């Protein structure tokens, strides 16, 4: 998943939880922030996740933003 993130300073962090408030494995920062963008890998292996999507919280530059994302938008197409 690609996000907008400022360059320099502490790397951004992304947290993911299910619709039931359960956290999934910590998303992995795969590309350092460059050009205002950063990339994360979210592991969605294992049993079906409850709920219709994930609540994602991005923390960067001392601020946080939260959004809900449908699982279909995150899961790779087969």
Backbone as JSON, one array per atom type, in Angstrom:
{
  "sequence": "XXXXXXXXXXXXXXXXXXXXXXXXXXXXXXXXXXXXXXXXXXXXXXXXXXXXXXXXXXXXXXXXXXXXXXXXXXXXXX",
  "N": [[0.85, -1.16, 0.0], [0.58, 2.18, -0.83], [1.37, 5.35, 0.55], [0.94, 8.85, 1.35], [3.64, 10.65, 2.67], [5.8, 12.61, 4.7], [9.21, 13.51, 3.88], [12.39, 12.84, 5.48], [13.36, 13.04, 8.97], [11.75, 10.96, 11.47], [10.82, 7.69, 10.31], [7.62, 7.0, 8.76], [4.84, 5.39, 10.43], [2.58, 2.66, 10.22], [-0.5, 1.4, 11.28], [-2.72, -1.34, 11.57], [-6.03, -2.47, 11.96], [-8.74, -4.76, 12.43], [-12.28, -4.65, 11.6], [-13.38, -5.37, 13.97], [-11.74, -4.4, 15.88], [-9.42, -5.82, 16.35], [-5.91, -6.15, 16.09], [-3.89, -6.59, 13.18], [-0.93, -8.23, 11.86], [1.92, -6.12, 12.19], [2.17, -3.64, 9.73], [4.73, -3.58, 7.23], [7.28, -1.32, 6.48], [8.27, -0.83, 3.27], [9.5, 0.76, 1.37], [11.52, 3.55, 1.8], [10.45, 6.87, 2.7], [10.11, 8.95, -0.08], [9.97, 11.6, -2.31], [7.58, 12.39, -1.18], [6.1, 10.08, -0.8], [5.5, 6.81, 0.6], [5.88, 3.26, 1.01], [4.09, 0.42, 2.17], [3.86, -2.98, 3.27], [1.2, -5.1, 3.89], [0.44, -7.87, 5.69], [-1.9, -10.27, 5.0], [-2.38, -12.91, 5.4], [-3.59, -16.2, 6.39], [-6.48, -17.06, 8.42], [-9.82, -15.98, 7.47], [-10.41, -12.51, 7.78], [-12.28, -10.79, 10.25], [-15.09, -8.63, 9.7], [-15.59, -5.99, 7.26], [-13.4, -4.7, 6.32], [-10.29, -2.89, 6.88], [-9.12, -0.76, 9.48], [-6.94, 1.76, 9.11], [-4.17, 3.43, 10.49], [-2.06, 6.03, 10.05], [0.97, 7.29, 11.13], [2.92, 10.08, 11.12], [5.42, 12.58, 11.06], [4.72, 13.57, 13.61], [1.96, 13.59, 13.6], [-1.28, 12.03, 13.18], [-3.37, 10.09, 11.06], [-6.45, 8.59, 10.22], [-8.17, 5.99, 8.49], [-10.69, 4.0, 6.89], [-10.43, 1.01, 5.01], [-11.59, -1.05, 2.41], [-11.25, -4.63, 2.33], [-11.02, -5.71, -0.23], [-9.7, -3.72, -1.64], [-7.14, -3.94, -0.75], [-6.21, -6.58, -0.85], [-4.19, -8.63, -2.97], [-4.8, -9.05, -6.46], [-5.77, -12.13, -7.92]],
  "CA": [[0.0, 0.0, 0.0], [1.36, 3.41, -0.91], [0.77, 6.45, 1.31], [1.65, 10.13, 1.36], [4.39, 10.8, 3.92], [6.89, 13.59, 4.55], [10.58, 13.01, 3.88], [13.21, 13.29, 6.6], [12.83, 12.74, 10.3], [11.41, 9.58, 11.8], [10.0, 7.04, 9.27], [6.21, 6.88, 9.11], [4.38, 4.1, 10.95], [1.21, 2.34, 9.83], [-1.13, 0.41, 12.15], [-3.92, -1.89, 10.92], [-6.92, -3.26, 12.81], [-9.95, -5.24, 11.77], [-13.49, -3.95, 11.99], [-13.7, -5.75, 15.34], [-10.75, -3.81, 16.77], [-8.25, -6.69, 16.5], [-4.8, -5.72, 15.26], [-3.24, -7.58, 12.32], [0.53, -8.09, 11.95], [2.35, -4.75, 11.9], [2.57, -3.41, 8.34], [6.17, -3.41, 7.05], [7.7, -0.24, 5.58], [9.07, -1.47, 2.23], [10.26, 1.81, 0.68], [11.66, 4.76, 2.6], [9.76, 8.0, 2.1], [10.81, 9.69, -1.13], [9.0, 12.31, -3.15], [6.29, 12.51, -0.5], [5.4, 8.8, -0.81], [6.12, 5.69, 1.29], [5.14, 2.04, 0.71], [3.99, -0.57, 3.24], [3.3, -4.3, 2.95], [0.29, -5.55, 4.95], [0.24, -9.32, 5.59], [-3.29, -10.66, 5.22], [-2.43, -14.38, 5.33], [-4.26, -16.86, 7.49], [-7.95, -17.16, 8.34], [-10.55, -14.78, 7.04], [-10.46, -11.43, 8.75], [-13.64, -10.35, 10.52], [-15.41, -7.28, 9.26], [-15.53, -5.75, 5.83], [-12.18, -4.01, 5.92], [-9.33, -2.55, 7.9], [-8.94, 0.62, 9.89], [-5.52, 2.05, 9.01], [-3.75, 4.66, 11.14], [-0.73, 6.43, 9.62], [1.59, 8.26, 12.03], [4.07, 10.69, 10.44], [5.71, 13.98, 11.41], [4.03, 13.95, 14.84], [0.51, 13.64, 13.41], [-1.88, 10.76, 12.81], [-4.6, 10.13, 10.27], [-7.07, 7.27, 10.23], [-9.15, 5.75, 7.44], [-11.12, 2.6, 6.69], [-10.15, 0.54, 3.66], [-12.17, -2.37, 2.18], [-10.24, -5.67, 2.08], [-10.85, -5.88, -1.68], [-8.76, -2.7, -2.12], [-5.81, -4.25, -0.24], [-5.79, -7.93, -1.26], [-3.71, -8.7, -4.36], [-5.67, -9.72, -7.43], [-5.15, -13.39, -8.37]],
  "C": [[0.9, 1.22, 0.0], [0.61, 4.53, -0.2], [1.56, 7.73, 1.09], [2.35, 10.28, 2.69], [5.53, 11.79, 3.7], [8.26, 12.91, 4.56], [11.33, 13.56, 5.08], [12.56, 12.97, 7.93], [12.56, 11.27, 10.5], [10.55, 8.96, 10.69], [8.54, 6.95, 9.7], [5.9, 5.48, 9.64], [2.93, 3.91, 10.51], [0.7, 1.23, 10.75], [-2.42, -0.04, 11.47], [-4.71, -2.7, 11.93], [-8.15, -3.66, 12.01], [-11.13, -4.4, 12.21], [-13.91, -4.25, 13.42], [-12.68, -5.22, 16.34], [-9.54, -4.68, 17.05], [-7.14, -6.19, 15.57], [-4.3, -6.87, 14.41], [-1.73, -7.36, 12.46], [0.92, -6.67, 11.52], [2.74, -4.61, 10.44], [4.06, -3.08, 8.27], [6.46, -2.28, 6.06], [8.65, -0.84, 4.54], [9.92, -0.48, 1.45], [10.31, 3.03, 1.57], [10.95, 5.91, 1.91], [10.65, 8.74, 1.09], [9.74, 10.37, -1.99], [7.63, 12.41, -2.52], [5.49, 11.22, -0.45], [6.19, 7.77, -0.01], [5.27, 4.45, 0.99], [5.22, 1.07, 1.89], [3.44, -1.87, 2.67], [2.45, -4.71, 4.16], [0.04, -7.04, 4.73], [-1.2, -9.66, 5.94], [-3.44, -12.17, 5.08], [-3.25, -14.93, 6.48], [-5.77, -16.87, 7.31], [-8.58, -15.85, 7.88], [-10.58, -13.75, 8.15], [-11.92, -11.05, 9.0], [-13.86, -8.94, 10.01], [-15.19, -7.12, 7.77], [-14.25, -5.07, 5.38], [-11.27, -3.77, 7.1], [-9.41, -1.07, 8.24], [-7.43, 0.84, 9.92], [-5.23, 3.39, 9.67], [-2.31, 4.92, 10.74], [-0.23, 7.51, 10.58], [2.85, 8.77, 11.34], [4.19, 12.14, 10.87], [4.89, 14.45, 12.62], [2.52, 14.05, 14.72], [0.02, 12.26, 13.01], [-3.14, 10.99, 12.0], [-5.13, 8.71, 10.18], [-8.08, 7.17, 9.1], [-9.54, 4.29, 7.43], [-10.92, 2.24, 5.23], [-10.79, -0.84, 3.49], [-11.06, -3.38, 1.87], [-9.99, -5.86, 0.59], [-9.84, -4.89, -2.25], [-7.33, -3.04, -1.73], [-5.3, -5.59, -0.76], [-5.31, -7.92, -2.7], [-4.71, -9.45, -5.22], [-4.99, -11.02, -7.86], [-5.45, -13.7, -9.81]]
}
